[in-house]
Amino acid sequence: MPTAVTPVRQLDPHAVTKLTEAAQELLSAFGGDPRSSALIRQLPGTAATLSAGIRHVCRPVDTSAGLYVVRGIPVDDETIGPTPDHWSTAGHSGAVHDVALLLLATVMGTPIAWEGQQDGRFVHNIVPSPGHEEEQTGASSTVLLSPHTEDAFHPGRAHLLILGCMRNHDAVATTAASVRQVELPSADVELLSRPALPILPDDAYAEAQAYAGTPPPVPTLWGSPDGLTLRFDPAYTPLGEATEEHRAAYDRLAEELSRVSVAVSLEPGDVLVVDNDLVVHGRVPFKARYDGTDRWLKRASVRVPGRRTRPASEANEHGYGQSALEAHPS
């Protein structure tokens, strides 16, 4: 897998200072709790005061790669404390980075959270956890995290996925592949644009997996005003129920995504922004030590108001009973 040159958008030191100060002021005003509902409500007002430089860095993706890295935010390895061994034990570790990530997310759109994941947090801690090594979730480590669309099972999934790196001593790579860079026969595109198979909830959504409704079939590919988009999660797609022709087309798409896939090894302070309509992401396997020095990312999800990248049929999906919470509903 090539380690391609990922587009990097550098924050200037003045912009970083203002972003960090704004995050710290919000934390101080609301008791140091990045989960405070009052703090979440204040995000738009504070984000509006950020510099034009930050807004320029947070502009939409503008290459077929469908992603970019924001660089320049410092992370102190000692100050953030040890890597938690589970998201539920993270507490307020790295809280200023939670808020900074949410401010960047608010410049880009509307941050969202899920009632059924990580207790409704708007920022998730992605860490390897004992007992979860072989799952297809962010808590795994020893297995390849298969390339997938984030929250592919849900019609209200994020348009943008943001991954902020707190610690990555082992240079564990995030994988990414853009549908805008694959080469597929038009017949495959047409076939995969038909709703044929459902995408089931992943293991991070126990309540959704128990939902009694009939799983709706969804398309894998479709056209949008800007080009081809996708909804892809083979680990949770019952491909055994598809026709041989459909499985063959799906396999060719998977092979093409593998061919164009790149490895992005984030450094502390890097913020990877992924267009969730264009790019599938994953992670290479690694050996977790569980000694407080393992890889640690913070994740935020963003909806972009008015974006036209989803088929109208998604409005009829039940979302397996899961509801998204918006940080500042429009």
Secondary structure, DSSP 8 states (H G I E B T S, - for coil): -------EEE--HHHHHHHHHHHHHHHHHTTT-TT-HHHHHHHHHHHTTS-HHHHHHTS---STT-EEEEE-----TTTT-S--SSGGG-TTTTHHHHHHHHHHHHHHSEEEEETTSGGG-SSEEE---TT-TTSSSTT--SS-EEEE-TTTT-TT--SEEEEEEEE-TT---EEEEEGGG----HHHHHHHTS--B-----TT-HHHHT--S----B-SEEEETTEEEE---GGGS-GGGS-HHHHHHHHHHHHHHHHH-EEE---TT-EEEEETTTEEEEE-------SS-S-EEEEEEEE-TT---S-GGGGG--GGG--EEESS--
